Each structure stands twice: as structure tokens, then as C-alpha cells.
Amino acid sequence: MIPVFLAVGVIVCILGPMIYVYRYRGKARFTSLKEYARKGWPIFAPLNCLLYLFTEKVARRAIPDLADFPELNPIRDQWKIIRDEAEELYKRGYFGKTNTRDSKAYYDIGFRTFYKYGWSKFYLAWYGYTHQSSLELCPKTVQILSQVSSVNGAMFSLLPAGSKLTRHLDPVACSLRYHLGLLTPNTDDCYINIDDVAYSWRDGDALLFDETYLHYANNDSQQYRLILMCDVERPLHLVGRVVNTVYKGFMRLSVVPNLENDKQGLLNRTFAGLTPLLDRTKRLKQTNRALYRTLMYSVNSLLVLAALALMTGALYTAYRLAMMAVN
């Protein structure tokens, strides 16, 4: 009886959050289950919902008020210094070097689908690791960010003229997302829409939002958009902070290098190794569609089962840590 009870409890704890995110969270809705499966990262919903539950009131909206986060002001106050270093990177072609297949920087499991639209980035730091390339090429920005303890990760993000990022949500809720306009079109033609609310970037202006709400971006102007993008610590109550240690440990495995002298995390090393196989599978789609579908359904089913097993283990670990913290 006890094993059956536990099994039912695990199923409820996994499926319940998935249904909540799909049907009830926020104002924007997924158009179909297919979109949710492709763009909504449902496998992360159980741990994310634990963090939503223990999130402090100031951060429970899709777009929190920056006035409640005064610790971020030093970043905005020094935006011109940050802009100058980002612009120099752009002029020297470093953004183009990070989204070509012959670079380790290309294999970014978290942002890989954005490359098709021309988007590119240059990492500064990521969950406990500061990139050697950023220390060498933009030391002033690194210094500014190092003085803000709530910054978990940071990068420069480039969205070319005429480009876009399709509607999606980010998989992991351990942080909030901070945008600081550096070199932008300064018009409403270049904007991000977060949970059905549009925001246009402006030079020197900052935005804070929860990236686990549905959002998308368009640059319909004639100028590229260059911003600083940071992962900022989600304000959590005690139990939430304990649970978040599991997530941030996971994020440390996803470090992406800019150049050869940067570290590459385990997740992205694995992704880089699997990419040739994934490419061959995509080619099979053109020559034998039936076999392609069989392989994809089989692989996806195995991945879902593996992810469910990992999620169950993570939930149990988070529960044990939370109980230890309470006691």
C-alpha cells in the first residue's frame, strides 16, 4: 500500500505542476500541447513550481518592480562603461565567433535554437564561473558585476535588425532575468513581449522579468540591439533557497565557453558530442520519414523516462534538504 501511495504522490507532484503551467500560470496561454512540449520545458515544471511557491511577494509577477531591487542600481548607473566594452566586442567580431559550428561556443544547450534567427551572445560569467575571455576583453564590466552579489550569470546579447526570438519560456526558475539596454534602436519597433505585455528597449534603461513566463522578441528596426543580460537571484523564503541549491548546481554544469581558453560545462560537452548524431538523424528525415519518426519517438520516450527519474530524485533531494533546514 505504501509504495502505491508514494507512486501516486509522485505522479501528482509531477503532472500537477505541468498542468498548472500549461493552463493557469500567467495571462499568455500556449496554443497547443505541441507548443508546450516544444517551447515550455514541462519536465522542469515540478521544481519550478516549488520555487514559485516559496518566492517572496516582490517577485511573484511576470515583471517585478525594479524599485524593489535597489542592489541592481550600480549596474544601470555604470551602463556607459558596460556599453563601451560591449561595443568594442561587436566591432572586433567576437559575437560572430560564438555562433559558428567550428566553435565550442556554438554548443549551447540552453540557447541553441536562437542561432537560426541570427541571435548571438558573449558570456561574462555563469553560476560561479567567470570566463577567462571576459576577464581579458571586458574587465570593467566583470568588475561591476562582481560587486553585485545577486548576479548569478551574465552575457551580452545581440539581436540583429529584422530578427526575432519566437515565443518560449526558459526552463529553469532559479533566477530572474535582467536586461540593460546598451546599443538599441530606441524605438518601439524593437521589443520584448512578456506574458502579453510589450516592453521596448532603450539605451541605459533596465528591465527585470521572470523568464519562466511566456515571452518573445522582435527587432523590426534597421539597427541591431545589444543589451546586457543577467540572471539575478530569485528572492526566496528559507525552504525555497534550500531547494534552489539543487537547481543552481545543475546550472553550473551548463557553462558555455566564448573562446578556447574558457571552461566548457559537462552538459554542453555532452551536447557537442551528440550533435553529429542529431545531424544525421535530421538528414534521415528527408530520406526515410517513417524510420525517422520511429527513432525520434523512441529516443524522446527514453529521454522523458530518464528526465522523470532525475526529476523524482531531485524532488526527493530537495524535500530532504528542506526538512533538514526546517528542523
Helices and strands as residue ranges (DSSP letters): H 2-23, H 33-39, G 42-44, H 45-53, G 57-59, G 66-68, G 70-72, H 73-77, H 79-91, H 94-97, G 104-106, G 112-117, E 120-126, E 129-130, H 132-137, H 139-146, E 151-159, E 164-168, E 175-183, E 190-194, E 197-200, E 206-209, E 215-219, E 225-233, H 238-251, G 252-254, H 266-287, H 289-326
